Amino acid sequence: MTDDDPSHAMPTRLTRLGRSRHGLINPPVARGSTVLFETMDALRQSGRRRYEHALSYGIHGNDTHFALADAVAAIEGGSNTQLVGSGLSAITTPLLGLLRSGDHIVVSDGIYGPSRRFCTGMLARFGVRTSVHPPAAPAGRIADLFEPDTRLVLLESPSSDTFEMLDLRAIADLAHARGILVALDNTWGFSLIRPFEHGVDLSLVALTKYASGHSDLLLGAVTVNDAALWRRVRDGTAELGDTAGPDDCWLALRGLRTLDVRLDRQGRSGLAVARFLAGHPKVARVLHPALEGAPGHAIWRRDYADGGCASLFSIEFADGIDAAAVDGFVDRLALFGKGWSWGGFESLALTVTGGIVRAHGVPVAGTLCRLHVGLEEPDDLIADLSRSLDLL
Ligand SMILES: *Cc1c(COP(=O)(O)O)cnc(C)c1O
């Protein structure tokens, strides 16, 4: 169901992917649980064809899901995409489907908090052990954690909240030499990096963020580039009963049409805001891999060949500014909403406290503030931040 031509640039492809075949530009929203067949034989055949885009039962998707799944697979450069109900489910569903009791996995200390809690909570209860590496660890240090039962590494680059970059290719080469699968939470890099070209086996994305772009839905995508792995992911999702609502899929497909313009604008606005903050005396460090001179910048330049970046980053304040002061700074902002998630059209700010004690291997002196820059005029955002910083 796609007019995609991979030789075209991403902005062109985003206008062509997942289009309707029936005269209208966009596929309609198809809703349904039961699918009717002429004969019992046809009904049984459809179940066997659930790895293709064949209608069998509502939970396995319909044309609305297939249009979005095809589009996401093409954007990621993979062969197949499984859609699930949330970004978190895009992490938990394939891990539960692929792992078994006695297995061992290696994850970064910088992965999304709920992913981490899933590993140390539910996976641990099911007898899967997790080792944790520092977020900026070099590949060799990560490979030192590999054991005979290690089955998978779960990476996130840049990390949540502290934005360390990992050398994906080097880690993947060491993992593959031991037959270990490499899963990447690619939410930050979605459409900006092609994960399979860096050795990733499973790319996990919260479409909730920039893909939908309007803060009005939750959706996740698991993309692979291997037929056998696709069958395992599809079977695991079916066994767990995860699925995605067609209305959300339709909205996400609509969001994809403007993904490139939003990301381009928000990425550049985010960098403008980051540069202002980097020059402010009350800011010790700006943790944004696309910012010149910031930690992880060399890996970002190498791997994000088109120069795009997300508009989510953190700042670390100068000594003596404690968590309560950072809360005050965030509370005083008028144009930055206080709330979870990111990737929408509006700016957000959060105080990052709790388990995070270091960023880029260096202890964080105070408390971090995570900023998401939306589609507002950057000068307005900078004026808002400047006013609140003056009162710190
Ligand atoms: C938000 C987020 C998720 C989870 O997405 P939800 O749709 O909110 O469940 C996963 N990974 C990262 C890096 C995220 O930022």
The ligand as an ORCA input file, in Angstrom:
! r2SCAN-3c Opt
* xyz 0 1
  C       8.180      8.450     25.970
  C       9.200      7.420     25.754
  C       8.845      6.076     25.711
  C       7.451      5.589     26.026
  O       6.454      6.084     25.193
  P       4.927      6.080     25.689
  O       4.159      6.083     24.417
  O       4.739      7.301     26.511
  O       4.710      4.810     26.467
  C       9.837      5.168     25.436
  N      11.109      5.550     25.225
  C      11.488      6.832     25.270
  C      12.905      7.193     25.013
  C      10.553      7.811     25.545
  O      10.942      9.093     25.633
*
